[in-house]
Amino acid sequence: MLVRRRESIIGINTFLLLPLTFLSSSFMAPSRMPSWMRHIVDFNPVNWAMVAGRSALTAEPDRWLVLSRGGALLVLAAVAVWLSTRTFRSYQKSV
């Protein structure tokens, strides 16, 4: 809420999302990644979505993998909504 221009918000979003996308298994197989990149992939929410989606679309999906990654994404989304609501309320009080 500190930045009130739409273009700045789009720039911040792109600044965060592009590196997370390129540091996921969407463009490169984990077996071909350097070790430092594989460690980042383990904590990357974009990769969680990729792994869950790929696993869900296989002939015999790994239900535990889909549920664990989907659950982690759901928790992350809930935290983001809570933080956004709290930020917006504090912004409303300051205006």
Disulfide bonds with the S-S distance in Angstrom:
none
